[in-house]
Amino acid sequence: MSETRPEYLTPVPTPGDAGVATAAAEALPPDLEPEAVPGLTPPIERGHSGMFITDVIVDLGYADADRVKDAIKEARTAGHSPEAVLLEQNVIDGEQLSRAIAERYGLDHVDLAVFKVDMGAANLLSVSAARRYWAVPIAYIDNETLLVAMADPANVVAVDDIQMITGLNCRVVVAAADDIDNLVKRLSTLENAVSEAVFGEAEAEEEIEVTELRESADDAPVIKLVHSILAQAVNEGASDIHFETQEDEMRVRFRIDGVLSEAARVPRRMVAGVISRVKIMSELDIAEKRVPQDGRVGISVDGRDVDLRIVTLPTQRGEGATIRLLDKSTALLSLDDLGLDGTGRDSFTAAFQKPHGAVLVTGPTGSGKSTTLYAALSELNSIEKNVITIEDPVEYRMEGINQINVNRKAGLTFATGLRSILRADPDIIMVGEIRDGETARIAIEAALTGHMVLSTLHTNSAPGAVIRLSKMGIESFLIGSAIEAVVAQRLARKLCQHCKKRAVLTKQALSDAGFRVGADVEAYEPVGCARCNRTGYRGRIGLFSVMTLTDEIKDLTVEGASEAEIANIAHDQGMLHLREAGILKVRAGVTSIAE
């Protein structure tokens, strides 16, 4: 790093010394213009104002001049600054003081409750250093410059030290002291949140030694960064973490409510260490970078057991990784919580309450199929029933049922496990997924021999499940006899209840979007606020299409009818298409037409 301090970091020696540039005297680069970034507010004028902070407080209308004069007099006898006196007397709050400081120095102000902090940048500074300097890096401006939030921007010694620690230039923005304190506490919590890495299945509980990752000096920061990313992902409810190697850095993205958003950027010098750390956690070969690898590890995050499924990918720009997060402590949802209601709920419940048969839930990966099956199991679970599941892996822990994990290394697959389950006197069997003809045949035969079988299948629609099973080699007469109902489902993001706004969707607009309605529809649209991270959505709700196999549909199945023919008859008999189920949720104000 250059010995010469950059021009925009020239110190501010004394209040009232106009003409001295400060940390944000220059405009930010185009990708970080304050107007374009939620939480960043530019000053009215760039550059040092030459005013005392108390003068700025008056100019901004936070306090009247007489009250400020009294505070200045009290400060002389109390040994405090006038602004500290105003704070103690609740004339102003911490947010107003930080905005006044930013205005006085011509700096941008950052609201850390709104600004999306880059955890990759934040973790460049230790928690102890952040507390000492009352400053936290919150984003990368470019490969050589950090955006640093400070409570006291005149502390140029702190800025120099941060530059020396990180090896990067710093551009300062002002944040409220309480906001920085909360962020430092959060970093401290994240740093210590992840513990008890568990390898393999049940037998291994040994912890990773720090020296096993790397022998170089940057070992500890890598571990801290990976643990912080994992903890942040769990706390924000992410389902996946994507580590994507770019030309000059690594991008980290979280999938939250089905949508990817950037969470951090990792400097190039730490990329290899981050990937190695992830591989070591899941017992993968850190020397093998030419082929994909997959593994699994269990961790504890603030006392919550989380299962990680890890896949590494050798991309053209370098090795990356994807982690699927399965929070085993997540509370089980009921059918009401899932959004299954009306006649679809009645048909589904009637099907799985029968003493035998098969009930299938279809949809793409990540559409909540297993959650729906567990909601059904929670209603079936009783002391009179022997419930056994085989899954890959077990996603929810449920008292009173026997849950088996697939273990291919030991020869335990869905098919072999299902055969053994049938010899264990079950009443209800849940198969995590029907992936092949052998598993499908055993499941269908189990349904025909007095067991209730619940399982998932990858098809786009409920009628498509019948065709898919036929393609797997299951005779049509067995399909018609065994299956009681098929549920197709998708997940739609729920509108944030705090910021959604009422709107009228015109008949023409709905028609252009492919929806046939008879009149305009009153609905809601997303807006975006701090509670929903400016997305307008928070949480997800299920859209369901339930097809009961009536005698007529069973006859069509045996005759080998097409998917379209079965769908038409099922619709005539009351089955909702997924788009129709979506429109009902739009009318109810739960989701948007875009979803």
Secondary structure, DSSP 8 states (H G I E B T S, - for coil): --SS--GGG----STT-TT---TTSS---GGG-GGGSTTEE--SSSS-----HHHHHHHTTSS-HHHHHHHHHHHHHHTS-HHHHHHHTTSS-HHHHHHHHHHHHT--EE-TTTS---HHHHTTS-HHHHHHHTEEEEEEEETTEEEEEES-TT-HHHHHHHHHHHSSEEEEEE--HHHHHHHHHHHHHHHHHEEEEEETTTT------GGGT-SSTTHHHHHHHHHHHHHHHHHTT-SEEEEEE-SSEEEEEEEETTEEEEEEEEEHHHHHHHHHHHHHHTT--TT--SS-EEEEEEEEETTEEEEEEEEEEEETTEEEEEEEEEETTS----HHHHT--HHHHHHHHHHHTSSSEEEEEE-STTSSHHHHHHHHHHHH--TT--EEEEESS--S--TTSEEEE-BGGGTB-HHHHHHHHHTS--SEEEES---SHHHHHHHHHHHHTT-EEEEEE--SSHHHHHHHHHHTT--HHHHHHHEEEEEEEEEEEEE-TTT-EEEEE-HHHHHHTT---SS-EEEEE----GGGTTSSEEEEEEEEEEEE--HHHHHHHHHT--HHHHHHHHHHTT---HHHHHHHHHHTTSS-S--
